[in-house]
Amino acid sequence: MQKKAFSFFHNNRASLIVLFALVLLPFIVGLFEGASPIVVWENQGGISKFVEGLGIEIFILALYALSYDLIFGVTGLLSFGHAMFFAVGAYLTGIALKSFALSLPAVIGLVFLAAILQALLFGLVLPRVKGITFALVTLGMASMFHIIVTSSELGNYTGADVGLQGVMVPSFINPANERLRFYFVALVVLILIYLLYQRFVNSPTGRVCVAIRENEGRAKMLGYNTFAFKLAALMLSSFAAALAGVLHALYQPIVSPNVADLSFTVTALLIVLIGGVGTLSGALIGAFVYRLLDFGLRRYIGENASFITGTIYVAFVLFIPYGMVGTWRLKSFRVAQGWRRLLAAFKT
Amino acid sequence: MNHDIIVETINLSKQFGALVAVDNVNIKVRRNSLHAIIGPNGAGKTTFFNLLSGNIEPTSGKVMFKGSDLTHQPVHRMIHHGIGRSFQITNIFPNLTVFENVRLASQALEKSNFKFWMNVSRLEKCEYRTWEVIEKVGLKERAHAPARTLPHGDQRKLELGMILAPDPEVLLLDEPTAGMAAEQVPELLALIQEIQKTGNKTVILVEHNMNVVMSVSDIITVMHLGKVLAEGTPAEIAANREVQTAYLGGLYELNV
């Protein structure tokens, strides 16, 4: 028994070290600016508070990308409407807190219900369309959602084009005063969902989802009602994405219509590509890299940063097509292949 | 109701536009027999097979299994009734291991497929069955290799393993020896025969290789232009004049 417990720590030592570092991070940063851990604990630190904020944004982004990896990377469903999964959580939280003054548990219950409904909505078209057609239909659905939240008729609730301003965040978790607490809440939510997804991928259901990605026709022939498995993956994905939306609305505390936009779906796609498609942990690492890259380049280069970020993404796809985690696992980093791919792109 | 008949087609037809690929086919397959379906190219064998396995729906007619109508069953239900099928073109999960390929096949009949919080290795019966099948088809050494890395012959064995894993009563084998090296064929045939005899299974197979068909089949159905041309034991078929002209004759001509 003791040995088993020990081997758990041994087998997961890398993840545990990262986790430990993330827990200590605000305090360590605090020490650099001369703030004692107590000061950090009481949310008085300057830089530590800023780093916590960046951490929270990364956790939210990672949770969102993780949920995309479950349907795209694990199950092989290419959705272009994933931003809607996130935006529904964010808008619902904002509206419920601002316009209806609901309590936080009630809000989360409501969001879970909405998560089921939106997964079912995507599920409606699931048996009829495949591959790129599914991507386009989901894009259509998400665009409709975008039109609805930006429409002036609903402006009183959604803030139309401007977005939902001033979400009433319950004081015990208000990121302005209780940022360290929010940091830990976001971290815990992310870890719980990550562990749940890991279990899912290694469960009977998850293995069938992987089989669907590999060869759906064969999975059907083997006797699986693939629709039900794809719907299960969509549900689980929708839950996590909506939860990320809730955290986003609480942290910002505004909800801009940008989170319902196609470009936000592409963000998830990019993060998953950077980290490694279908690896789950890749989504976490990808979110970290993406956010820091975005932040760093914007800060030091300014508006033209997107040119460089674009170049970096292209380099990622050319040189490490399996993403960071995927390449690490395969141990197959070959620079020459990347150049060959680049040259091939220019040949006609 | 004749309990000796396990699979029966009644006036089964399939039309693709103007082309009648399968035309009023009535076939009765006896329980525990090895029933071969042969015919020249374009005879409608593959279409007929796809109708049997539920991959395509017939234009008219019925597919009966143990007295119940399975004509309009969705394809994923077939194995639950006890009908398994293999493919002519190897159809596996290329990036998953041999073990996972077979386990997915045996897992299909599990009742806990939606327990998404449980580790899959806790399906002990399924795990046991998987190893049993892998050993039977002789892929134990390659169990943890990705399926795409296997040589073609081994992939055919894997394909057979995947159809055996859920232990169906009826095995539909679509050219099980297709593309195999000649020296590997007898080994696979012996395996198919052993499975059929010891496991009390009914095997329906489509095959191009005449030697294969003649040596292992109990009953042979010859199809020609979507219709049944003749049916009988291998000896009867070899002696049949019509078959000789339509099929065997044609074949010999090709060989000259």
Interface residues (C-beta under 8 A of the other chain):
Chain A: L196 R199 F200 N202 S203 P204 T205 G206 R207 V208 V210 A211 E214 N215 G217 R218 A219 K220 M221 L222 G223 Y224 N225 T226 A228 A232 L236
Chain B: S53 N55 P74 V75 H76 R77 M78 I79 H80 R85 N91 I92 F93 P94 N95 L96 E100 R103 L104 A105 Q107 A108 L109 E110 S112 N113 F114 K115 F116 W117 M118 N119 V120 L123 M162 P166
